[in-house]
């Protein structure tokens, strides 16, 4: 069912979710609230990133991340 997912798309989605979790955590801290949304975003990001790494035969290197962003943005715009 999920075998046709693109590892680059999963990696980029996970990184974007992590970036969205930071403001949610800061807002929850400022409001003296529990960071529920932030925790869910971090969990979803972790699952997406780990699944992307497992789908990539050689894994991802740090230098592959910008290339993954370019591939995903190019695929969306094309």
N, C-alpha and C positions, 0 to 999 in steps of 0.2 A: 504494500500500500504506500509506504513512504520511500520506496527504493528509488523512485525517479526524482527525488529532491536534489537540487543542486547544492553541493557543499559550500560553494562560494556564497550563495544566497542565505544559507543557514548561518554561516559565519558572520556575514554582514548584519543579518537580523539580530543575532545575539549581541553583537557589539553595540548596535543602536539601542537595543533594550537596556543594556548596561548603562549607556549614556543617559537614558531616560530615568533610570533608577536613582541617579544621584540627586537631581532636583527634588524628586519625590521624598527621598530620605531627608534632605535638608528642610523641606517644608514640614514634614512630620516632626522633626526635632524642634523646629521653631515653634510649632503649635503644641508642643509637649504631648504629642499623640504617638500611638504605636505605628511604626513604619510598615504597615501591612502591604500597601501597594508596592513599596520599594522591595520588600521581601519577595513578593510574587514576581516582580520584574527581574530580579536577580536570579530567581529560580528558573524562570523561563529562558533567560539568557544563557544560563549555565547549561541547561538541557540542549538548547540549540547549538551552542558552541561545541559541546562534547559530541553531539550527534554528527556535526559537520566534520570534526576531526576523525570520527570513526568511519565516515564514508570516504574520506580522502585516503587513498592507498599509502601515501608517504607521510600523511599528516600535514600540518601547516607549519611553515616557518614564519618568523616575524616579518620577513621580507615579502611574504605572500599576501599579507593583509591589504596593502594598497592596491595590489593587482586584483584582489577579490572585489574591492570596492569599485574599481574601474569596470570590471566585468559585469557586476550587478547593475550599476548605473547605466552602462552602455546597453545592457539588455532591456532595461526599462525604457530608455529613450528611443531605442531602435524599434 
